[in-house]
């Protein structure tokens, strides 16, 4: 017994302590998801709307849980033999992305309250899936090993497939869910193959250890390592809707409930860019000559094809407004890729420009989808032409949408959109990617046309002149609150752009 006691004393503990405060922003939405699922079994149908408000409260609590972590110095699930290798790190990068994800999910929940109540959508399942996806999306930016990254990616994605197909009996919804599911699963399988190759070369999954061991790869394993790096990026590139992994976007956005489409355009994109940033600038800096040029080319192709497709959207096509926002999001993804590609040629602080742009994009794009959800209540076809004369019918909604579109275009008074584009442009120039900066400048000019065309339509005379505007139905207050929240956020950011742009100049990762 004495010998066993002595042996136990000399053996390092394999039990890892858990920092519960650090993981609270992930645990809260996951716990509320389980609560909602169980409560749905016992609540009568008339009381089901309370599940939505429980979800809203849970997402608000998860967002508030970020405040005690603002120092950005917490880690947990670390190796006992190497405390520097941790699976979960609540640094400034993780906290900023978690704020974007949880606040975006909160706005999505507000948009969803009315849609779930009035549509043919089962409340318990919807809220459980939304909260589960938000928990996975909040986990991903804090993940610091490849296994946790893939698990977080799938936890964020799998509920999203079901959310897209939640409209029972809707052919477009079912088709969109199937297309989204098949293409996403294929991309994830490719990424898993890449992770397995990286593990075969390095013998570890922790990002910092992978980076160290890729610095000195034996010659006979170099090709294997390059293949692993390239394949690992595929799954995350799919989530960003980068060309050629973009084909699912327009049909999925059209088939999904509008709040879910907005969620995918912002939170889904944030998940993809976060994963790309973590695996490139932390795990694979030794192979920047592989992923740098690849991401630069992807950025150019993505912004060009996205803007060209958005430019071709006709004003009288059914669901044309959602399709334009979908193709616009593909174009915006190209801009977001630029600083990540630039990080391969200079330093990893360039990715601050992507974070700054993502924060601006999240606020204004969710706002645009919120206004689209409002218009769809009276004009379910949601054509661009249906927005003609919106100012005469709903002045506040028209002004909000105009401001969101000007922010996306980068025109005053959408100052935050202009500043965010300048920081992305500067990151390309500073990295010596002059050709990519030129491609971006051309695409920004091209995008002005379709953003301004839609904006001008809001203030034109309604198509039937001489008649009174259509009877105005009262907008549900959760929908109004979501529009107001995003509009106020965009106004504040335009009035004080340094609130976002300081991320472009700061160091988000600890040295």
Helices and strands as residue ranges (DSSP letters): H 2-10, H 24-42, G 45-47, H 49-64, G 67-69, E 74-78, E 86-90, H 92-118, H 123-140, H 146-164, H 171-202, H 207-214, G 219-221, H 222-239, H 249-255, H 258-263, I 264-268, H 269-277, I 278-283, G 285-287, H 288-311, H 320-342, G 348-350, H 351-376, G 384-387, H 390-393, H 395-409, H 415-430, H 434-458, H 477-495, H 498-505
